[in-house]
Amino acid sequence: MAAISREEVAHLARLSRLAVTEEELDTFAGQLDVILQSVAQVGEVAAADIPPTSHSVPLTNVLREDVVTPSLTPQEALSGAPDAEEQRFRVPRILDEDVAS
């Protein structure tokens, strides 16, 4: 695989709207070349008989049954609120915009 050139790094920097110095172009070219070589090595190892995976280990979702348990009534939940309206906490308006209903 050919090494990435300074011109290609400069082009990528322009596309990314990054301001890079001449010295950084050399540094980034070397770093990007190492990254691209590593990706190429991984591509060489991948075999057609190995299915693609999203995780290196199998995942299992652990779910529990939904069980109704006793909880606070609306009155109990709102009992400590400074202000309540229609079984909801009432809070001061923070936006001066009209809200469409």
C-alpha positions in Angstrom: 0.0 0.0 0.0 1.4 3.4 -1.0 2.2 5.9 1.8 -0.2 8.8 2.2 1.3 12.0 0.8 1.6 15.4 2.3 -0.7 16.7 -0.5 -3.4 14.2 0.5 -3.0 15.2 4.2 -3.3 18.8 3.2 -6.4 18.0 1.1 -8.0 16.2 4.0 -7.2 19.1 6.3 -8.9 21.5 3.9 -11.9 19.3 3.7 -12.0 19.1 7.5 -11.4 22.9 7.7 -8.4 22.3 9.9 -5.5 24.8 9.9 -2.3 22.7 9.9 1.3 23.8 9.7 3.9 22.4 7.3 5.5 20.5 10.2 2.1 19.0 11.2 1.6 17.9 7.6 4.7 15.7 7.9 3.7 14.4 11.3 0.1 13.6 10.3 1.2 12.0 7.0 3.3 9.5 9.1 0.6 8.9 11.6 -2.1 8.4 9.0 0.2 6.0 7.1 0.6 3.9 10.2 -3.2 3.8 10.7 -3.8 2.9 7.1 -1.2 0.1 7.2 -2.9 -1.3 10.4 -6.3 -1.3 8.7 -4.8 -3.1 5.7 -3.3 -5.7 8.0 -6.7 -6.3 9.6 -8.2 -6.6 6.1 -5.6 -9.3 5.2 -6.6 -11.4 8.3 -10.3 -11.3 7.7 -11.4 -14.6 6.1 -14.5 -15.2 3.9 -15.5 -18.1 6.2 -15.6 -15.9 9.3 -19.0 -14.1 9.7 -18.8 -10.4 10.5 -19.6 -9.5 14.2 -20.5 -6.3 16.0 -19.0 -7.5 19.3 -16.0 -9.7 20.2 -18.1 -11.6 22.8 -21.7 -12.8 22.6 -24.2 -10.4 24.2 -27.4 -11.4 25.9 -30.1 -9.0 27.1 -31.1 -9.7 30.7 -34.7 -8.6 31.2 -37.0 -8.9 34.1 -40.7 -9.2 34.2 -42.6 -5.9 34.7 -44.2 -6.2 38.1 -46.6 -3.6 39.5 -45.5 -2.5 43.0 -47.0 0.1 45.4 -45.8 3.6 44.8 -46.7 7.1 45.7 -50.1 8.6 44.8 -50.1 11.8 42.8 -51.0 13.7 46.0 -48.1 12.1 48.0 -45.7 12.8 45.2 -46.8 16.5 44.9 -47.1 17.0 48.7 -43.6 18.6 49.0 -43.8 20.6 45.8 -43.7 24.4 46.1 -46.5 24.6 43.5 -48.7 22.1 41.7 -51.4 22.2 39.0 -53.5 19.5 37.5 -51.5 16.8 39.3 -48.2 18.1 37.9 -45.3 20.1 39.3 -45.7 23.7 38.4 -42.4 25.5 37.5 -41.7 29.0 36.4 -41.6 29.7 32.7 -38.0 30.1 31.5 -38.7 31.0 27.8 -40.7 34.0 26.6 -41.9 32.2 23.5 -45.5 31.3 22.8 -46.1 27.6 23.0 -48.3 26.2 20.3 -51.0 24.0 21.7 
